[in-house]
Amino acid sequence: MGDSNNSLAKISLGINALLVICVIILFVKMPSGGDVADTDGNDSLPTFVPANPDGSLKIGYFNTDTLNANLMFVKDLERDIEEATKKAEDKMRRKQNEIDAWNQKWEKRGGPLSTEQDQYMREAQELQQDAMILEQEVQLELAQEQERLMMTHVMRISNFTATFAQQEGYDMILSYQLGQNLVYINPTMDCTAALTKLLNDDYQSSTASLEDVEEGAE
């Protein structure tokens, strides 16, 4: 088996360091009454009422790149993804060590005898198949864990953006990223700093509370 066995189960599980979180929130305030009938006259549709009394729409935006660069929990997200990747690599490394040990066992014996060829080939095929199956399982588990971590943080931004929009009376908040569809937006509509502070303050508060609980348990 030689070099071919040494290459079994070796995979590359790199981390995508570029965390692109693109969130578009449309917030529409619904009135308690004043519904209008649809064309069939069966159901009622909510009447759109802008956040501002004068009927104008209040629209804001946040710069995704700037937001990600300044959010505390994005650093933790990177750390969590690194840890998940390391666990996946450790699983594959243990399998590789198993294959290396098997190779060394046969090398010390000077290779298989003619009567051992069938056993040698059978063991080699089993190890190779096990390594392929494990690689697929590890890659799937890692992809699922990365997706779970990303969605947790994406939903955090989404939920806080909605809360911020309600508190500040925005009808719409857009996410903006350099090179994307939005070429120019009036800087006065930029709510990136305010949204960043809201998210960081909450995260810092929740982290401090968790540390207090852990210290109390000790």
C-alpha positions in Angstrom: 0.0 0.0 0.0 2.9 2.4 0.8 2.3 6.0 -0.1 -1.3 5.4 -1.1 -2.2 4.2 2.4 -0.4 7.1 4.0 -2.7 9.5 2.1 -5.9 7.7 3.2 -8.3 9.8 5.3 -6.3 13.0 4.9 -8.7 15.8 4.2 -8.6 19.6 4.2 -11.2 21.2 6.5 -10.4 24.9 6.0 -12.3 27.7 7.6 -14.0 30.3 5.6 -12.7 33.4 7.4 -14.9 35.7 5.4 -18.2 35.8 7.4 -20.7 37.4 5.1 -24.1 38.0 6.8 -26.6 39.6 4.5 -29.9 40.5 6.3 -32.8 42.5 4.8 -35.6 43.5 7.2 -38.9 44.9 6.1 -40.9 46.2 9.1 -44.4 47.3 8.6 -46.5 48.6 11.5 -50.0 47.1 11.4 -53.0 49.0 12.8 -55.4 47.5 15.2 -58.3 48.3 12.9 -59.1 49.8 9.6 -58.8 46.6 7.5 -60.0 46.6 3.9 -61.6 43.8 2.0 -59.8 41.9 -0.7 -61.2 41.7 -4.3 -63.3 38.7 -3.4 -64.7 40.3 -0.3 -63.9 37.2 1.8 -60.8 38.0 3.8 -59.5 41.3 5.1 -56.1 42.7 4.4 -54.1 44.9 6.8 -53.9 48.6 5.9 -50.4 49.8 5.5 -49.7 52.6 7.9 -46.2 54.2 7.8 -44.3 54.8 11.0 -44.3 58.5 10.6 -47.6 60.4 11.0 -47.0 62.5 7.9 -47.1 59.4 5.8 -43.4 59.5 4.8 -41.3 56.3 4.9 -38.4 56.2 7.3 -35.7 54.0 5.7 -32.3 53.1 7.2 -29.4 50.8 6.4 -26.4 49.1 7.9 -23.1 48.3 6.4 -22.7 44.5 6.7 -18.9 44.6 6.6 -18.6 47.3 9.2 -21.2 45.6 11.4 -19.4 42.2 11.3 -16.0 43.9 11.9 -17.3 45.5 15.1 -19.6 42.9 16.6 -18.2 41.1 19.7 -20.0 37.9 19.0 -18.5 37.5 15.5 -15.1 36.9 17.2 -16.8 34.2 19.2 -18.4 32.8 16.0 -15.0 32.5 14.4 -13.7 30.7 17.5 -16.6 28.3 17.6 -16.1 27.4 13.9 -12.4 26.9 14.6 -13.2 24.5 17.5 -15.7 22.6 15.3 -13.1 22.3 12.6 -10.4 21.1 15.0 -12.8 18.4 16.3 -13.4 17.2 12.8 -9.7 17.2 12.0 -9.0 15.2 15.2 -11.4 12.5 14.2 -9.7 12.1 10.8 -6.3 12.2 12.4 -7.2 9.3 14.7 -8.3 7.3 11.6 -5.0 8.2 9.9 -3.0 7.0 12.9 -4.9 3.7 12.7 -3.9 3.3 9.1 -0.3 4.3 9.8 -0.1 1.7 12.6 -1.6 -1.0 10.2 1.1 -0.1 7.6 3.9 -0.2 10.2 2.7 -3.7 11.3 3.1 -5.1 7.8 6.3 -3.2 7.1 8.0 -4.7 10.2 7.1 -8.2 8.9 8.7 -7.3 5.6 5.3 -7.2 3.8 2.7 -9.9 3.4 3.6 -13.5 2.5 2.0 -15.0 -0.5 -0.4 -16.8 1.8 -1.3 -13.5 3.4 -2.0 -11.6 0.3 -5.8 -12.1 0.5 -5.8 -11.0 4.2 -3.7 -8.0 3.4 -5.9 -6.8 0.5 -9.0 -7.4 2.5 -7.8 -5.3 5.4 -6.5 -2.6 3.1 -9.9 -2.4 1.4 -11.8 -2.3 4.7 -9.5 0.5 6.1 -9.9 2.5 2.9 -13.7 2.1 2.9 -13.9 3.0 6.6 -11.8 6.1 6.0 -14.0 7.2 3.1 -17.2 6.8 5.1 -15.7 8.6 8.1 -14.6 11.5 5.9 -18.1 11.9 4.5 -19.6 11.8 7.9 -17.1 14.3 9.4 -17.5 16.7 6.5 -21.3 16.5 6.8 -21.2 17.0 10.6 -18.9 20.0 10.2 -21.1 21.6 7.5 -24.2 21.2 9.7 -22.4 22.6 12.8 -21.1 25.6 10.8 -24.6 26.2 9.4 -26.1 26.0 12.9 -23.6 28.5 14.2 -24.0 30.9 11.3 -27.8 30.8 11.5 -27.8 31.5 15.2 -25.8 34.7 14.7 -27.7 35.7 11.6 -31.0 35.4 13.5 -29.5 37.4 16.3 -28.8 40.3 13.9 -32.2 39.9 12.2 -34.1 40.0 15.5 -32.2 43.0 16.9 -32.6 44.8 13.6 -36.4 44.3 13.9 -36.3 45.5 17.5 -34.3 48.5 16.6 -36.6 49.4 13.7 -39.6 49.3 16.0 -38.0 51.4 18.6 -36.8 54.0 16.2 -39.8 54.1 13.9 -38.2 52.7 10.7 -40.4 51.3 8.0 -37.5 49.6 6.3 -33.9 48.7 7.1 -31.6 47.4 4.4 -28.2 45.7 4.6 -25.5 47.2 2.4 -22.3 45.8 1.3 -19.6 47.3 -1.0 -20.0 46.0 -4.5 -23.6 44.9 -4.1 -26.8 46.3 -5.6 -26.9 49.5 -3.5 -24.4 51.9 -5.0 -25.1 55.0 -2.8 -27.1 55.7 0.2 -27.5 59.0 2.0 -25.1 58.8 5.1 -27.8 60.2 7.3 -29.7 57.0 6.9 -26.8 54.9 8.2 -27.8 53.2 11.5 -24.8 50.8 11.5 -23.2 52.4 14.7 -26.5 52.4 16.6 -27.3 48.8 15.7 -23.7 47.7 16.6 -24.0 49.3 20.0 -27.4 47.7 20.6 -26.0 44.2 19.7 -22.8 44.6 21.6 -24.4 46.0 24.8 -26.8 43.1 24.9 -24.1 40.5 24.1 -21.8 42.0 26.8 -24.6 42.0 29.3 -25.6 38.4 28.6 -22.0 37.2 28.7 -21.5 38.9 32.0 -24.7 37.4 33.4 -23.5 33.9 32.3 -20.1 34.4 34.0 -21.9 35.4 37.2 -24.0 32.2 37.1 -20.9 30.1 36.5 -19.0 31.7 39.3 -22.0 31.2 41.6 -22.1 27.5 40.7 -18.5 27.1 41.7 
